Structure formats: structure tokens, C-alpha cells
Amino acid sequence: MPDIRHQYGLDPRRDESRVPLRRVLGAGEDPFAWSLPVFRMRRIQVRLHLLVPLWIAAELLFSFASDRIGPLHVSMAVGSLVVIALMREWMRAHAARVMGADKDTAIAWPLGGLTPVSRPGLPHPIAAELGGIVFGVAVTPMLVAGLWATGADLQSLVFNPLSPRGALALLNSPWQVAAWWLFYANTLILLMNMLLPMYPFDAAGVLHAWMRQRLGAARANDAVLRCGLFAAIAMLVLAATGGETRLLAVSIFAAAATLHQFRKNEFLYAPARLAPEQPHTCPDEAPEPVGHVASTGLADARTEPEVTDEDVDRVLAKISRLGIASISTDERTLLERATRIRRGS
């Protein structure tokens, strides 16, 4: 598609000079999209949120404390969790593409993904949102079989996910046993987290897709917002009471993600709000046709450049795929001009 930015008097070099920063921060308005590229496979770019390297560094730093399991075992635990999250997000995005979703980017964090796969017009939104949960259910038996093949005690399959110290004796076993158990434990923890009805966990996306088909987009969005905030507040209270700092951080992150996704869904599933029609205050006084009026030089100078439907559709399609924070300054300006033209027509 030809570059249309010159048509609107915009300088394309302005965005090109910020390409390295945009690769990480996007347009800078969506903190949940701040991420680093990790790998690309089958036209799907998998990225890691910027908080993940900071979290890894903090875990390694505090692993030297006397009451921790040590930097080696912490590195294995953190590494296995990140690997599972990355592979899970790729499989989730790939399954969504097979079902018809225009999904080309997946952003992972330690407990799953930050990019819902369901979009307006997707034939099977519930099935698409279930991809991550299906991945966890399918992988868990394989990891159990691998753990059993290494000779580990099957009693280690049952543990407290909030305090797995009872099974940490396996970490002193041969490294194969420790690795298999860490992958199993982290996969199970990730799967249980996906069942929480708040963003960015999968259950919230499944609930939104299911309610949207029955109640409509607006009512479904409101219901998921209330459910997600209630779940996040309940988790926050439990975490604060029990002294679980990690759970406390997750609850705060989930509350912010739920509010953020609520606003994003409002835009995605109600695109007409971008440019609402402005009815005339007096129905009997229709605007006088101006085709016979000779245009002056001043009027020509103030005329907005033509905005084609193809240009607007292209930007709206990008928003549907990646969210409103993905559009550039020029694309935002294009939408603003299209809005002014529509309101003035």
C-alpha cells in the first residue's frame, strides 16, 4: 500500500526515527503492550513483557538469602515458568489463527498472556479463548509421564501451589527429576491461574466471549468488569491476610488489566463511538447545498484532505488486531480527520 502520509502533510521520518523505541513500547499509551521480541514462528511474533526481566532479576537477587532455595534452583524454576508461558502463548495464538483469527502477535508474562485472541467477527470466539487452557490440559499428562519415567515419587504430583516447599526435596534429586517436576509444577500453577475470572487470565476472555453472544457486547463488558474486579479484590484481601506478597502483586496487576481490557473492549465492540453522528437540532432546517457556491482560495486552503474508506478500514483493522495503542501518530491523525469529515457531512 502506498505511503499516504505526504497526502496529509505528515513527515514519515518522524516515526522512522522512533522505530527502535516503538518496537518495545509501541505507541507508548498501552503499558500492557510494552514488550521485547523473543522469537517468531509461523508468522506469529512472541514477545515478553518488560516486567518479566525485572521480575527475573529480582528473583535471582533475593535467591541468595539464607531462607531461599538458592540461585541455581531459582534459575531453573523461573526459566521453566517463562519457557512454558512463551510456548503456551504461541500455541494459543496459532490455534486462534487456525480458527480464523487475524492473530500475529502474542505478549507473554510469567502467568500467561496479555493479548486476548477473540476479536469482532471471529466465528468461534469461545473456542479461540480456550486455547491456553486446552494447552495446559494437554501438556500436563505428558509432563507427568516424563516425571514418572525419571523414577520420581508420584506423591510429588500433589503439592500446595502457594507454598510448594513440601516437594522441594526433589530439587536435590538428579537434575532430570528436578527439571521435569519444575515444568510439571509450573504448568499446573499456570493452568490453575487461567481459571481465575479476571484479566489477563483466560477465564475472563472465555466469560466475555460467552456472555457477548447472549447479552451483547456492552452488557457482557460490564459484567466481566464487575466479576474481574471482585475476584481481584478478593485475592488482594486473601493475599494481604496471608502475607503472600506474590499473590498480592498478581491481584493488583489483574485489577489494572481488567480495567484496561474493559476500555479496550468498549472500543473494539462499539467502533461507531469513534465518530458519532451529529443530528441537526432543527429537522425542518436541512443544511443548504453548497455545490453552487464558488470556492475561494481561503476555503480551499482550509479543506481537509480526502480520507478514503480504504485508509480508515486499514487503520480500524489494525486496531482490531493489535489494539488502539498500536496505531501511530499519523494513523491517529487520519482517524481524527475522518471523524471531523463525518461530523461535518
N, C-alpha and C positions, 0 to 999 in steps of 0.2 A: 504494500500500500504506500502511495507517495506521501512524503512528509508534508503535512498541511499546516505546519506551524508558521511558515512565512506568510500564509494567507491571512493570518490574524495578527501579523505584526509582532510575532514572538521570536525570540532568539533561541534556536536549538542548541547553541553552545552552552547555554545556561544550565541545562540538565546534564549535558555530557561532562561538564567539569565536576559534577557531583556523583558520577556513576559509582566510584568505589564505596562511598558512604551509603548510597541508595541500595547497594547490594546487601547491606546489613540492616539498615534502618527503614528501607522502603521510603515512603513519603514522610516518615518521622512522626505521623499522627497516631499510629497504632502500635503501642508498646508490646502487644502480644505478637506482632509480626517482626520484631527485632530479632534477627537470627543470622546464623552463619551457615553457608552451604557445606554439606558433608559429602554427599555423593548424588549422582544421577543415574537412574536405571529405568529403561523402557519409557523414556520421555517424562519421568517423574523426578523432580528435584526434591531431595530430602534435606531439610535444614534443621539446625539445632538452635533452640532459643538462647539468647545471650545470657540468661540467668544460669544456664547449665554449667558453663565453665566456671562461673563464680561459685556455684554450689559445690562442684568437684574440688576446687581449690580449698574451700572451707572445710570440707570433709577430710581432705588429706592433712590439712594443717592441724585440726583437732584430733587426728588419729594418733598423734604422738603422746596424748595424755595417758596417764597410768591406768585409767579405768576403761580404755578403749581396746579394741581387738588388734590394733597395730596397723601401720601404714600398708603392709603387704595385703592383708585381708580386706582392709577398707578399699584399696585399689581394685581388688577382684570384685568386691560387691558393687562398687559404683560402676565399674566398667561393664559388668554383666547387665546391670539395670539400663544403662544407656544403650547398649547394643540391642537389647530386647525392645526398647522404646523405638529406636530407629527402624528396625526391621518390621515391627508391628505397624508403624505409620506408613511404611512403603507398601506393605501388603494391603493395608486398609485403603490407601489411595488407588492402588492397582485394581482392587476389586470394584471400587466405585467407578473407575473408568470402564471396566468391562460391562457394568450395568448402565452405562450411558452418561455418566457424569463427566463434565469437562474439567477434570482434576489434574493439574500438572505440578502442584507444589504441596508438600506436607511438612509442617513445622512440628517438631517433637520437643517435649520436655520430659523430665525424669518419670512422670506418671502418665504418659500417654501423648496425645496430640493436641494442638491448639487450633486446628483448622477443620471445622465441620465439613463433611463431604456432601451433605444434602444441599441442593440448590433449587431455585424455582424451575419447574418444568421437568424435574427428574422423574422418570417413570416409577421407580420403586425406591422412594426415599428411606423408608424404614429398613429395608434390606441393606441399603448402602451404609446407613449409620451403624448397622450391626456388625460391620466387617471387623472392627477391632476386637469385639467380644468373641466372635467366631474364631479369630486367630488365637486368642488365649485359650479357648476351649480345645482347639485342635492341637496346639503345641504342648499343652500340659501333659497328656498321656505319653508323648514321645520323651519328654524330659524325665518322667517317672520311670519309663523303661530304661533309659540311659543310666539313671541313678541306681536302679536295681542291678543292672549289668556290671556296675563297678563294685558290687558287693556291699553297698551301704545298707544299714539297718532301715527297714521300711518304716519304723516308728518315727524316723526323722521327717516323714512326709507331713506330720501333724505338728504345727508349731503356732505360737502366738505372733501374728504379723506385726503387732506393735512392740513386742519385746522378744525377738527370736533367740534370746540367749540360751534357751534350753537346748537348741540344736547346734550351737556354735562349736560343740566338741568335734563336729565333722570337719571344721576348718583345720584341725590338727591331723586329719587323715591325709592320705596321698592327694596330690593336687587334683587328680582327675575327679575324685569323690567330692572335694570341696567345690570345684568348678560346676559339676553337674548339679549339686544341691543349690548353689547360689543362683544359677539360671532358673531352676525349678521354683525356688522361693520367690525370686523377683517376678517371675511370670505370674505366679499365683497372687502376689500382692497387687500387681498391675491389673489383673483380671478383677479382683475384688473392688479396686478403686473405680473401675469402669462402670460398676453397678450403682454408683452414687448419682442421684438425680440432680446434678448441678454441673454447670460448665466449669472446666473444659472436658469433663468426663463424658463417655459415650452415652450413658443412660439419659442425659439431658437432651442430646440430639435425637435419640430414638423417641423420647417422650414428645418432643416438639414436632417431629415428623408425623407421629401417630395422631396427636391432637389437631394438627393443622388440617389433616384430611377430614376430620369430623366437626371441628368447631370453627375453622377458618384461621387465617394467619394471625390476625390481631388478638383474638381470644387465646389462641394457643401460646402466643408470645408472652402475654400477661401471666398465664397460668404457670408456664415454665419459669418465669422470673420469680414469682412468689415461692414456688416449690424449691428452686435453687437457693434463694436467699435463706429460706427457712432451714434447709439442710446445712448450708454453710454456717449459719449462726449456731445451730445445734452442735455441729462439730467443733466450733470455736469454744463453746462453753465446756464441752467434754474435755477438749484438749487443755484448756486453761485449768480445769479442776484436777485433771490427772497429771499435769506437769509435762505433757507431751509437746515439746517445742516444734518438732517437725510437723505434727498434725495441726498445730496452731498456725504455722506458716501456710500449710496447704489450704486451710479453711479461709484464710484471708485472701489468698490468691484466687480461690474458687469464687468467692463473693465478688471480687473485682472482675473476673472473667465472665460471670453470669450477667452482671450489669452491662459489660461491654458487648456481649453477644446479643443481649436484648436490643440495644440500639442498632446493632448491625442488622438483625433480623427485621427491625422496623423498616429499614431502608430497602433490604433485599426483597421483601414480600409486599411492599407498598411503594413501588417505584413512581407511582403517579404523584407522590408528595414532592418529588423533585421540582415539578413545575405545575402547580395547581392552576386551574383555570380561574380567571378573574371575571365573574359575571358583571354585566352592566347594572348600575344602580337603578336606572330607569329603562324598563323594557321597551317603552314606546320610542325611545330616542336611540336608534341604532347609529353606530358611527358612520359618518358621512364618507362615501367613497372618495378616495384621493387620487384615483388613476388619472383624472383630467387636470390635476394641478401640476403646473410646470415646476420642476425641481430646480432649486437654486444651488449654487456652489456650496453654501454653508450646509444645506440639508444633505447634500451628497457626502460631505466630509463626515457628517455625524451618523450616516447609515452604517448599521452593523454589517460586517462581512457575512456572506451567506453561510449558514450552517446546514449541511446536508443531513438527511436521516441516517445515511450510512455512517457518518462520523459519530453521531450520537449513539447509534446502535453498537458501534465498535467499543466505545467507552463504557456503555452500560454492560456489555458482555464481559468486559474486563472486571468490572465491579462485581458481577455475579460470580466470577471465578475466584477472585482474589480478595474481594472486599473493597470498600471505598478508600481505605488507606493506601491502596496500591496505585491509584491514579496519580499522574504527575501534575505539576502546576499548570502546564499547558492544557492538559485534558480537563482539569477543573475549570479553567477559564472558558474552554469550549462549552462545557455544560452550563456555566453561568450565562453565556451569551445565548445559548439555545433557550434557556429559561426566560430571558428578557424578551426574546423574539416571540416566544409563545404567549407570554402575558400581554404583549402589545398587539397581538393579532386579533 
